[in-house]
Amino acid sequence: MRPGFAVFAVIAAMLLDTAAVMAQPAPLTLEAKIPLGAVRGRIDHMAVDTDHQLLFVAELGNDSVGIVDLEAGTIVRRLSGLSEPQGIGWHAPTGTLYVANAGDGSVRLFQAPDFHAIGQIALGDDADNVRLDARRDRIVVGYGKGALAVIDPASRRKVGEMRLKGHPESFQFDEQGRRIFVNVPDARQIAVVDVEAQRQTGSLDLAGARSNFPMAIDGDAHRLVAIARSPAKLLAFATGDGKPIASMETCGDADDVLVDKVHKRLYIVCGEGAVDVLGRTDAGYARIARIPTAAGARTGLFVPATGRLYVAVRAGSGEPAALWAFRPSP
């Protein structure tokens, strides 16, 4: 083969490979923007009622919760008069919405279908993330200088507490529901809590990383995934023995990491204005793409029932607050 022809063949092959990569669809496609109306300030976490296709949005800076009809793509109701709502939990058996408020430390309860207020539970300070313990039919809320409160949805009262070494950020139950992993950034650790004993029994080392806020359980792979902000990186651990599996750089100012079981992916929602899409590998995770969003959009929710990723985008640059709905691609 002549030298010139060989060079031409190599260049042609490179161009074909590049064209093939460019022809592949993006892993996330922006499908719709659902306006949230006159909502100011920061937007925090979300929850979903899959039976009625309702998405609940904690509008922290607006002291309200927006209720979005996902099928219609419109906001249908707004619960106002709250105090910096952060976490939301939907308890389907009783049709009750639990809203944790940072401003006054309360958990406020609203009853479907009209979502009228039916009471509140005073926790004392900085009520934050909310999780459902489906195995024991309990609501768990992180709050204060370091505790998880356990609430009985039947009596609507606090019935237990798990003490920690600092304010809890995101926390998740393991696959069997026996333990809770808790991000405790002030203590620079991930706490391991025995649910039945209601006490911390251990911790996972962050290897020098700080500001660990988002967390998820990739159950099919038996992995705990936590995201640090300083430096911006993913830390993955085996849920069985807590051993480190992998770490890698991510986008900055993350506040949610979400698992897409169908596509075996993670979506890391970052306030720098991006969603990192990571694919699961045998060794850990690998970045597939970094999808641009908007500055300050750092919370989201992946809803398997609709097969969509919803990212909360605060008002700014002349655009109103909205939910951006992304459709995953193979």
C-alpha positions in Angstrom: 0.0 0.0 0.0 1.4 3.4 -1.0 2.2 5.7 2.1 -0.2 8.4 0.9 -3.0 6.0 0.5 -2.4 4.6 4.0 -2.6 8.0 5.6 -5.8 8.7 3.7 -7.3 5.5 4.9 -6.5 6.3 8.5 -8.0 9.8 8.2 -11.1 8.4 6.6 -11.5 5.8 9.4 -11.2 8.5 12.0 -13.8 10.7 10.2 -16.2 7.7 10.0 -15.7 7.0 13.8 -16.4 10.7 14.6 -19.5 10.7 12.4 -20.8 7.6 14.1 -20.3 9.1 17.6 -22.0 12.3 16.5 -24.9 10.3 15.0 -25.6 8.7 18.4 -28.6 10.3 20.2 -27.9 12.2 23.4 -28.6 10.2 26.6 -31.1 12.9 27.7 -33.3 15.0 25.4 -35.1 18.0 26.7 -38.8 17.2 26.0 -40.7 20.0 27.7 -40.5 22.9 30.1 -43.4 23.0 32.6 -43.9 26.6 33.9 -44.2 26.9 37.7 -45.7 30.4 37.7 -44.6 33.3 39.9 -42.1 31.4 42.0 -39.1 33.2 43.3 -35.8 32.0 44.8 -34.4 28.6 45.4 -36.2 25.3 44.6 -35.4 22.3 46.7 -36.5 18.6 46.6 -39.5 16.8 45.0 -41.7 13.8 45.5 -44.3 12.1 43.2 -47.7 10.5 43.5 -47.5 8.0 40.6 -51.1 6.9 40.9 -52.4 10.3 40.1 -49.4 11.6 38.1 -48.8 14.5 40.5 -45.3 15.9 41.2 -44.7 17.9 44.4 -42.1 20.7 44.3 -40.6 22.3 47.4 -40.3 26.0 46.5 -38.1 26.9 49.3 -37.5 30.6 48.4 -41.2 31.1 47.8 -42.4 29.4 51.1 -44.6 27.2 49.0 -45.1 23.8 47.4 -46.2 23.5 43.8 -48.3 20.6 42.7 -47.8 19.7 39.0 -50.1 17.5 36.9 -47.5 15.6 34.9 -50.0 14.3 32.3 -51.3 17.8 31.6 -48.0 19.5 32.0 -49.4 22.2 34.2 -49.3 23.4 37.8 -52.7 22.7 39.4 -52.3 23.9 43.0 -49.9 25.8 45.2 -49.7 25.3 49.0 -48.5 28.6 50.5 -47.7 30.0 53.9 -44.9 27.5 54.6 -41.5 28.2 56.1 -38.6 27.4 53.7 -39.8 23.9 52.7 -37.0 21.6 51.8 -38.0 17.9 51.9 -41.2 16.3 50.7 -42.7 12.8 51.3 -45.8 11.3 49.8 -47.5 8.6 51.8 -49.8 6.8 49.4 -51.7 4.6 51.8 -53.2 7.6 53.7 -53.0 10.1 50.8 -50.9 12.4 52.9 -48.2 14.9 51.9 -45.4 15.5 54.4 -43.5 18.8 54.0 -40.4 19.5 56.1 -39.7 23.1 56.8 -36.2 24.5 57.5 -37.5 27.9 58.7 -39.5 26.7 61.7 -38.4 23.0 62.0 -41.9 21.7 61.4 -43.3 18.9 59.3 -46.6 20.0 57.9 -49.3 17.5 56.7 -51.7 17.9 53.8 -54.5 15.6 52.9 -55.4 14.6 49.3 -57.3 15.1 47.1 -57.7 18.8 47.9 -54.5 19.0 50.0 -56.0 20.8 52.9 -53.8 21.2 56.0 -54.4 18.6 58.7 -51.7 19.4 61.2 -48.0 19.7 61.9 -45.3 18.0 63.9 -42.7 20.2 65.6 -39.2 18.9 65.4 -37.5 22.0 66.6 -35.0 23.1 64.0 -34.1 22.8 60.3 -36.4 20.0 59.1 -34.8 18.7 55.9 -34.9 15.5 53.8 -37.9 13.1 54.0 -37.8 9.4 53.3 -40.5 6.7 53.5 -39.7 3.4 55.4 -42.2 1.2 53.5 -41.2 -1.9 55.4 -42.2 -0.5 58.8 -44.7 2.1 57.5 -42.9 5.0 58.9 -41.8 8.5 57.8 -38.2 9.5 58.5 -37.1 13.1 58.6 -33.6 14.6 59.0 -33.4 17.7 61.2 -31.6 19.8 63.7 -28.0 19.5 64.8 -28.0 15.8 64.2 -31.0 13.5 64.2 -33.5 11.4 62.2 -37.0 11.6 63.5 -39.4 8.6 63.0 -43.0 9.5 62.5 -46.0 7.1 62.6 -48.4 8.0 59.8 -51.3 6.4 61.6 -51.1 8.6 64.8 -49.2 11.4 63.0 -46.8 11.6 65.8 -43.0 11.3 66.3 -42.4 7.9 67.8 -38.6 7.6 67.6 -35.3 9.3 67.0 -31.8 8.3 65.7 -29.0 10.6 66.9 -26.1 11.7 64.6 -22.9 13.7 64.9 -24.2 16.6 62.8 -27.0 17.8 60.6 -28.2 15.0 58.2 -28.3 15.8 54.5 -29.5 13.1 52.0 -30.0 9.7 53.5 -31.1 6.4 52.0 -32.2 2.9 53.2 -30.1 -0.1 52.1 -31.6 -2.8 50.0 -33.1 -4.7 52.9 -34.2 -1.7 54.9 -32.1 -2.7 57.9 -29.6 0.2 57.7 -29.7 3.9 56.8 -26.7 5.6 55.2 -26.6 9.3 56.1 -24.6 12.1 54.6 -23.3 14.1 57.6 -21.0 16.8 56.1 -20.3 18.6 59.4 -18.8 15.4 60.7 -17.1 14.7 57.3 -18.6 11.2 57.2 -21.3 8.9 56.0 -23.1 7.6 59.1 -24.3 4.0 59.1 -27.5 3.6 61.3 -29.1 0.4 62.5 -32.9 1.0 62.0 -34.2 -1.4 64.6 -31.7 -0.3 67.3 -32.2 3.4 66.2 -28.6 4.3 66.7 -25.4 4.9 64.6 -23.2 1.8 64.4 -20.5 3.0 62.1 -19.3 5.4 59.4 -17.8 5.4 55.9 -14.6 7.3 55.1 -14.8 10.2 52.6 -11.1 10.0 51.8 -10.7 13.8 52.4 -13.7 14.9 50.4 -16.1 17.4 52.0 -19.6 18.8 51.6 -21.2 15.4 50.9 -24.9 16.3 50.2 -26.5 14.1 47.5 -26.8 10.3 47.9 -28.5 7.3 46.2 -28.6 3.5 46.4 -27.9 1.8 43.1 -29.6 -1.3 44.3 -29.1 -3.6 41.4 -25.3 -3.1 41.7 -25.4 -3.1 45.5 -23.7 0.3 45.6 -24.1 3.4 47.7 -23.3 6.5 45.8 -22.5 9.9 47.5 -21.5 13.1 45.8 -19.1 15.6 47.4 -18.9 19.3 46.5 -15.3 19.9 47.7 -13.8 18.6 45.5 -16.7 17.8 43.1 -16.5 14.0 43.0 -18.5 10.8 43.1 -17.7 8.2 45.8 -19.1 4.7 45.4 -19.2 2.1 48.2 -20.4 -1.5 48.4 -23.6 -1.6 50.5 -22.7 -4.9 52.0 -19.3 -4.2 53.7 -18.9 -0.4 53.0 -15.7 -0.9 51.1 -14.9 1.9 48.5 -15.5 0.9 44.9 -14.8 3.9 42.8 -14.4 7.7 42.8 -14.4 10.2 39.9 -14.8 13.9 39.1 -18.3 15.2 38.6 -20.0 18.5 37.8 -20.1 21.1 40.6 -22.6 22.1 43.3 -24.7 18.9 43.1 -27.8 18.4 45.3 -29.3 15.3 43.8 -28.1 12.0 42.3 -30.7 9.8 40.8 -30.7 6.2 39.6 -32.2 5.1 36.3 -32.4 1.3 36.7 -33.7 0.7 33.1 -30.7 2.3 31.5 -28.3 1.5 34.3 -27.3 5.1 34.7 -26.9 7.8 37.3 -28.0 11.4 36.8 -26.1 14.0 38.9 -28.0 17.3 39.0 -25.6 20.2 39.5 -26.0 23.9 40.3 -23.2 24.8 37.9 -25.8 24.3 35.2 -25.4 20.7 34.1 -26.6 17.1 34.6 -23.8 14.5 34.5 -25.0 11.2 32.9 -22.9 8.3 34.2 -23.2 4.7 33.0 -22.6 1.8 35.3 -19.5 -0.3 34.7 -17.9 -3.3 36.4 -15.4 -1.1 38.0 -17.7 1.8 38.9 -19.1 4.5 36.6 -18.1 6.3 33.4 -19.4 9.6 32.1 -21.6 9.3 29.1 -22.4 13.0 28.7 -22.7 16.3 30.5 -26.0 17.8 29.6 -26.4 21.6 30.0 -29.3 23.0 32.1 -29.3 26.4 33.9 -27.3 28.0 36.6 -28.7 27.1 40.0 -30.7 24.1 38.8 -29.3 21.6 41.3 -32.3 19.5 42.3 -34.3 16.9 40.3 -36.3 13.7 40.4 -36.3 10.7 38.1 -39.7 9.1 37.9 -39.7 5.5 36.6 -43.5 5.6 36.0 -43.1 8.3 33.4 -39.6 7.4 32.3 -38.6 11.1 32.7 -36.0 13.1 34.6 -37.4 16.3 36.0 -35.0 19.2 36.8 -36.1 22.2 38.8 -35.0 25.5 37.3 -35.4 28.6 39.3 -36.5 31.9 37.8 -33.8 34.0 36.2 -32.5 35.7 33.1 -36.0 36.8 32.1 -37.4 33.2 32.3 -39.9 32.0 34.9 -39.3 29.0 37.2 -40.0 25.7 35.5 -39.6 22.0 35.5 -37.5 20.8 32.7 -38.5 17.3 31.6 -35.8 15.1 30.0 -36.4 11.9 28.1 -33.7 9.3 28.4 -32.4 7.6 25.2 -30.8 4.2 24.9 
